[in-house]
Amino acid sequence: MSDITNTGFLTAISQQSGGVSIELDAVTKVYPGQSGAAVENFSMRIEPGELVVFVGPSGCGKTTTMKMINRIIEPSSGSIRIDGKDVLSLDPNALRRHIGYVIQQIGLFPHRTIAENVGTVPKMLGWSKDKVAERVDELLRTVQLDPDLFAKRYPKQLSGGQQQRAGVARALAANPPVMLMDEPFGATDPITREKLQAEFLRLQAELGKTIIFVTHDFEEAIRLGDRIAVMSERSKIEQFDTPARILAAPANEYVASFIGQGAAIKRLTLIPVTDARLKPAVDGLPSIPSDLSMRDALDLLVLTGSEAINVVDRAGVPMGSLDHASISNLLGGPSKLGARE
Amino acid sequence: MDTGFSFDNLALFLNDRWSEIFDLTVQHISVVALSLMIALIVGVAIGVVVWNKPIPRATALAAAGIAITIPSLALLALLSPLLGLGWGPTIVALVFYSLLPIIRNTVVGLREVPADVLESARGMGMSRTKVMLTTQLPIAWPVIITGVRVAAQLTIGIAAIAAYVAGPGLGQYIFTGLSSVGSRNAINYALTGTVLIIILALVVDGAFILITRYTTSRGLRV
């Protein structure tokens, strides 16, 4: 009886591909034979469609916390609910088929082609061959791997960045409402990482999954997170807030030290240039496209040594100009702290 | 009586007995193939059970390691009172000697499967059995089949000795030759048996290269 209900629940959440809520309530993990808890009394509510980043030093328990959600690690106590349903009451294997999972080492099956890798979960869910093939095609395009070129290749024949895209495609295959990502871009070089992050943000804007993203890179957290949980030992949440508010008002010394130097400049990366109060455009100034951030604007001001720069729209038509004072005003104005949306 | 060796004599010998020689060769291949199949199933099963449990793993490998040091003639002599003569003791002995390379390579192969591959398989909701069947064993397969190849070389040789308990195969010619030293065809018998066993070993080894190639995923080869 309960099995039927559970299957029904999983089917129901899998239809809500746009994301569901996740609640962790007093979750604790104690490994046998260890005196201290790896995760202690962890509580958090994640809204549907939200991208929450867990950031903290290695060994602080952030990965353990995440892995308890799909029960790769079983919690010692506490409860975890997805869309209101306790995950501990579900069959772990059935649960995992409805949660996308991406790890740093990717873990593609070396003996299977990219198409077979991506089609793994849909095949387990009993989709028809045609439907799986169609979905694989669609997903490979979504992560910008040309199916004609890559579908029949094996993981070894792909670069690190391409493998990571295939890994993301595989996690997305059955359109899970929840994605767990453990330092997915950690092993790639900085240029590839930035590219993957940008693509990932674009993808998330489209899909609106509920995502928990683990990283030790605070810059990455700022770039990707709707909200960031800064964690210390035993997965203690030091601050859980939007990137802008964490940068503007770190809760304590620990968070401040984690942000490190240059909080003001990091905040600028979150603010689009169009948020500045633009002055009238002036002919002959260096120009910056309107979809870039204030950080880019500052770069251009410093590099060119110009007093001011023009902001131009997609067609290259000047929309107005900004100068150093406009940047300072933005950082000084507390009303702009939540400017990310 | 002429007991010396001559090629004319050998040609005559082969011409007279070619159909018997053919039968013995087929028997030799059959007994080795059957033993390897049994050893593959038993050995992989043992490997799958012990590969991630340190004490059972060490025990299985040590036991198989000791087993292989028992002289084959002694083992056959011990088996024949229990199992009689012919195919029975031969197959048991061949399986016995095949187990070490197969168990060892199964354990090594399974341990070499990257941990991240296993974690992502589990993370996608595969049961442990499914992970073993669809991921671990296929990835470990090239190493396992290499163990079978080593076992094949071993058992082709040991099968010759099994003629001592009236086992099937070319060993019968070697034993006939040895027991009739001095007779006209003694050398012909021994030579035919020995050379054919060597040829058989080379052909089987070549066959294993092809089998390995065609049963291993291209993704593991490139």
Interface residues (C-beta under 8 A of the other chain):
Chain A: N70 I72 P92 N93 A94 L95 R96 R97 H98 I99 Y101 I103 Q104 Q105 I106 G107 L108 F109 P110 H111 R112 T113 T120 V121 M124 Y154 P155 K156 Q157 G167 R170 L180
Chain B: P114 D116 V117 L118 E119 S120 A121 R122 G123 M124 G125 M126 S127 T135 P138 I139 S217 R218 G219 L220 V222
